Amino acid sequence: MIGPVRAAILTALAVPLMIAAPGLAQADPGDPPPIYTQDEQCATTKDFVDKVHQANPGATPDQIADTYTRIMDEHNAYRGNEDARQRDRQYLLDNISRCGLA
């Protein structure tokens, strides 16, 4: 059973997961614009950071990223793909920094 904090965190993670792959790919000039704006990415990242801080007020960005990957691992999101895990972790850390949430 998923607790309310984990359920909220998983909900907050939905958008970062959907935007991580396109953000990491090299964009061609003819590519369509991103689905989510930087403001939307920051809002979603902030929601996740806030949820983690509710459970652990002193959590550092690294601890927040570790929480993210641990939750995703619990749901078999990476299926043993360490590159994907590290890519998602770094993407979250980059968003925390870029959005001024550190």
C-alpha positions as CSV (number, residue, x, y, z in Angstrom):
1,M,0.0,0.0,0.0
2,I,1.3,3.4,-0.9
3,G,1.1,6.0,1.9
4,P,-0.3,9.5,1.2
5,V,3.1,11.2,1.1
6,R,4.4,8.6,-1.5
7,A,1.2,8.9,-3.5
8,A,1.6,12.7,-3.6
9,I,5.2,12.4,-4.5
10,L,4.5,10.0,-7.3
11,T,1.8,12.4,-8.6
12,A,4.3,15.2,-8.5
13,L,6.8,13.1,-10.4
14,A,4.6,12.4,-13.4
15,V,5.6,15.6,-15.2
16,P,9.3,15.4,-14.6
17,L,9.4,11.8,-16.0
18,M,7.5,12.9,-19.1
19,I,9.8,15.9,-19.7
20,A,13.1,14.3,-18.8
21,A,13.7,12.4,-22.0
22,P,13.0,15.2,-24.5
23,G,15.1,17.6,-22.4
24,L,18.1,15.3,-22.6
25,A,17.9,14.7,-26.3
26,Q,19.7,17.0,-28.7
27,A,17.1,19.3,-30.3
28,D,17.1,19.9,-34.0
29,P,16.1,23.5,-35.1
30,G,13.0,22.0,-36.7
31,D,11.8,20.1,-33.6
32,P,8.5,21.2,-32.1
33,P,8.6,23.3,-29.0
34,P,8.8,21.5,-25.6
35,I,5.5,20.2,-24.2
36,Y,6.1,21.9,-20.8
37,T,7.5,25.4,-20.2
38,Q,10.3,26.0,-17.8
39,D,7.8,27.5,-15.4
40,E,5.8,24.3,-15.5
41,Q,8.9,22.2,-14.9
42,C,9.9,24.4,-12.0
43,A,6.4,24.2,-10.5
44,T,6.4,20.4,-10.7
45,T,9.9,20.2,-9.2
46,K,8.9,22.6,-6.4
47,D,5.9,20.4,-5.6
48,F,8.2,17.4,-5.3
49,V,10.8,19.2,-3.2
50,D,8.0,20.5,-0.9
51,K,6.6,17.0,-0.4
52,V,10.0,15.6,0.5
53,H,10.6,18.6,2.9
54,Q,7.3,17.8,4.6
55,A,8.7,14.4,5.6
56,N,12.3,15.5,6.0
57,P,12.6,19.3,6.5
58,G,16.4,19.4,6.2
59,A,16.7,17.3,3.1
60,T,19.5,18.4,0.8
61,P,19.2,18.3,-3.0
62,D,21.1,15.1,-3.1
63,Q,18.8,13.5,-0.5
64,I,15.8,14.7,-2.5
65,A,17.2,13.2,-5.7
66,D,17.9,9.9,-3.8
67,T,14.3,9.9,-2.5
68,Y,13.1,10.3,-6.1
69,T,15.1,7.5,-7.4
70,R,14.3,5.2,-4.5
71,I,10.6,5.7,-5.0
72,M,10.9,5.1,-8.7
73,D,12.9,2.0,-8.0
74,E,10.2,0.7,-5.6
75,H,7.8,0.9,-8.5
76,N,10.3,-0.8,-10.9
77,A,10.5,2.3,-13.1
78,Y,14.1,1.7,-14.1
79,R,14.1,-2.1,-14.3
80,G,17.7,-2.3,-13.5
81,N,18.7,0.5,-16.0
82,E,21.4,2.4,-14.0
83,D,21.9,4.9,-16.8
84,A,18.2,5.9,-16.7
85,R,18.3,6.1,-12.9
86,Q,21.3,8.4,-13.0
87,R,19.9,10.5,-15.8
88,D,16.6,11.1,-13.9
89,R,18.6,11.9,-10.7
90,Q,20.8,14.4,-12.5
91,Y,17.8,15.9,-14.3
92,L,16.0,16.5,-10.9
93,L,19.2,18.0,-9.4
94,D,19.5,20.3,-12.5
95,N,15.9,21.4,-12.1
96,I,16.4,22.0,-8.3
97,S,19.3,24.3,-9.1
98,R,17.8,26.0,-12.2
99,C,14.6,26.7,-10.4
100,G,16.3,28.1,-7.3
101,L,15.0,25.4,-5.0
102,A,18.3,24.4,-3.4
